[in-house]
Amino acid sequence: MKILPSRMTTNLAKKNKPLYRRIWFWASLGVGVGGGIVGLIYGIGLIDRTLPDKADLKAVVREQTLTIKAADGTILQQQGEATREQLKLEQIPDNLKKAFIASEDRRFQQHNGVDLQGIARASLNNLRSQGVVEGGSTITQQLARILFLKQEQTVWRKLKEVRLAQKIESELTKDQILERYLNLVYLGAGAYGVADAAWVYFSKSPNQLSLAEMATIAGLAPAPSLYAPDKNPAAAKRRRDLVLQRMQEDKVITPEQRQAAIQEPLTLKSSLPKRMQVQSPYFTSYVQKELPKYVSSDVLASGGLVVETTLNPTWQKVAEEAVAKTLRNQGRWENFKQAALVAVDPRSGEVKAMVGGKDFGKNQFNRVTQAQRQPGSTFKGFVYATAIASGKSPYDSYQDAPFVVDGYEPKNYSENFRGSMNIRDALTRSVNVIAVKVLIDVGFKPTIKLAHEMGIKSQLKPTYSLALGSNEVNLLELTSAYGSFATLGLHREPYGIRRIINRQGKVIWSAKFKSKRVLDADSAAIMTWMLRNVVEGGTGAAAQLGNRQVAGKTGTSDKARDLWFIGYIPQMVTGVWLGNDDNRPTDGSSSSAAYTWHEFMEKAVQGMPVEKFPKRPKLEGRKGTIKAQSIKPKQVLNRSISSDNDSESVRNSEDSGSSRRRRRRYSQEEQQPENYTRRRRRRDRTEQSSNSSSESSRPRRRSRRVESDSPPPRRSRRSSPPANNSGSSGSSSSQPSWRDRLRPAQ
């Protein structure tokens, strides 16, 4: 029997198969292949639907990060996994770039996001060494994982990573990919990016690193904890030497360079990541509270934002020094523990400097934006502005004399009265009685409306003590409101954020606040002219700036609990508050606030052009732009000056009765508590004084005299009050020396 060869048998069998079976075979094969192709396309489409949009592929920072920058671009604060320094590719040394490419992705310039050759090579090397010595992920894949993916080890995550890498390669150039990677890669010890790593491990900038140090940093990328030079120096050296070997193999460095780098000892100089540093914490906390006003909660939650602010770092440093100096000196002697300062550009509304307290590390309460305090006489600016805008002249006169309206009795701080005074002099000397009388003439409603339009946000109640600053406000709104005088009646909302940029580098919000006319230009110019006189010849003399014109107002609340000065030049308005968080009285004066203002402004204006305020407009023929709505009191009681001053001389005697002492007044307070201290009574008796009888006949000379709306210098327990209280305030014999004024109470 003849046996046929196997190949011939197979061919005969195929020929003997029915035709329908052959058709079925090829149809099944086609369906299988086609189904596989369709499944692959569907799978790719399914993956693509879960990937970020095309625009998102250009992200430059991680999610869940926040970077706050000053006006000059310096970083004030960072939160999340971010580098302190975002370097441009050209700022990164060439050898450092090549070290990472040799270590992580030797075919970086050839592949399109996924390197099949690299995967095969890595697999073979890992098999040979019986461990993981080389990864197959490209730099592009690593960037995709850093920006968009979580770190779970799943097939689905790996497929998304591959697809993302391909999409990134289609949207970005190789240089853009490498720049992002070198700024974002985590390199251990809290370091994100090569700039952080250079600082954390070697306390250097990248361009100061040696070749060996560059190789050490590049070797960290696969496993930062395993190759950390501060924790495992032996493994770090082995990894460094491997990177150097690959650099030589890729002809990036010469054998001599490699040998020299291998012989270099691994010397560390560790530092904390710069992102841990927070500059201007009161300001940055204010910025973070402002963010929800401008972007949605979803955008904030997703993170990756860069916030460009208005802060001037130079001025901020000067502000911090001025506040610290005041607390160190005057604060110790005058018994106040806290201070706050804010500077605003009135023309734009930009906050340029902000100091919210003594020590943010101990107390995060921001006394610029959160503390509600009585503004004292600084509120008189709004009362007189309403009066001027209603058509009154600065030379309109009122009687400074004992006065009770509906049971409320305003008292001047010195408790002396001067008779007839014009509005300008009353503001210069901060006379309380006349401020209340002016408020009665113009009305609660117009005054409150103007104050709110100028920038006061806090509630203002229609009471007679409103004229003397009994309603609480915060420092930022009060300072911003005074800025409306500097801009001839135009007001801009104060703000600290210029722009907000998302993780793709796109501006999603920018400041576009428009100015609003809140006071006519002539009235604002007249008010500035009057407020200049407060600084040149009144209670704000400590704020003078040489050849620069300065306008402003002091303020002192009940028992000197709050000491204020709000002052401005044409280009900047700055406010200062001094006091205690627990509202304890101080032994200070508003001149200390004016002094702090001067300490800051004197340095801040260096290099700033000297500008002058507009000249005072003509007063003749002016028409009001605000309609006064005068108050009609139910009961008004006027007393003569002489009788009140007679009783004043009794109150000023050494051993006056307790019933008399309880009649003494401060600012807007109607009656002083019974526990009023003996030291404050002695200090009040040394208040600068001028008898109305001698001054009323010489009204023009009064403008040259100065009355402080603040407590006078303290006297020693052993010193007696002046025998004659009618002496001129300009007399040198009645003024203690500067040493006496600064000496703490015994």
Order of alpha helices (4+ residues) and beta strands (2+ residues): alpha-alpha-beta-beta-alpha-alpha-alpha-alpha-alpha-alpha-alpha-alpha-alpha-alpha-alpha-beta-alpha-alpha-beta-beta-alpha-beta-beta-beta-alpha-alpha-alpha-alpha-beta-beta-beta-beta-alpha-beta-beta-beta-alpha-beta-alpha-alpha-alpha-alpha-alpha-alpha
